[in-house]
Amino acid sequence: MTAISNAILTGLSEQHLLTGPDGFMLHKDVAGPFTALCKAAQAQGMDIRIVSAFRSYQRQAAIWQAKLSGQRPVYDLSGNTVDITVLTGKAKLDAVLLYSALPGASRHHWGTELDVYDAAAVAADYKPLLNPAEYAPNGPFYRLHQWLSVHGAQFGFFQPYRQFQGGVAAEPWHLSYQPLASRYLAAFNADTLKQCITQFPLAEQQLVLTHLDSIFQQYVVNICETAP
């Protein structure tokens, strides 16, 4: 089993990953369980596809920069666009952190996380938006969401953002491989994150460092437990 290094925890290493036939990178110990999950879903008429899996620190930092600069849209819990340019202090960070993790603190760095949709429920050229409406009762991916809520645990997967708990918004598309992700989260701490951000600067670095402890508690360790 690959050792849990700080570089892996913060998205600065790819040594723990393998690339699947779809081009997405996963932790090498997650690929097998995910394939089994997909086969079980396929037997029920669903076709699970990945929208996003591993993301490096650099990739997350680019997303972070684009959102803080207004180059990419920022949304509130109601799906309305937020004018990031009028916000200051931690409120500015909170607006982005609702849907986008702080670089160095994204669970996607670990290779244990996947954003998924059901390709069998939409046209071949459909581009998933990854918004709550798609997974709501009238949305195309509601059946998949319900199925994963019931059967995901049989394959080791759970939904860490099943509901909003005052940190990250509900993300019904986000799956996590619990046997590994729980170990990674237990090994992670705010000091490791601080060292990473200090070494690899990002947008609003000083503001982030000022509020880092509260960010860590509100957005990193604040997840839904495995049981629905």
Secondary structure, DSSP 8 states (H G I E B T S, - for coil): -----HHHHTT---TTEEE-TTS-EEETTTHHHHHHHHHHHHTTT--EEEEE----HHHHHHHHHHHHTTSS--B-TTS-B--GGG--HHHHHHHHHTTS--TT--GGGGT-EEEEEEGGGS-TT------HHHHSTTSTTHHHHHHHHHHGGGGTEE-TTSS--SSS---TTEEEEHHHHHHHHHH--HHHHHHHHHHS--TTHHHHHHTHHHHIIIIIS----S--
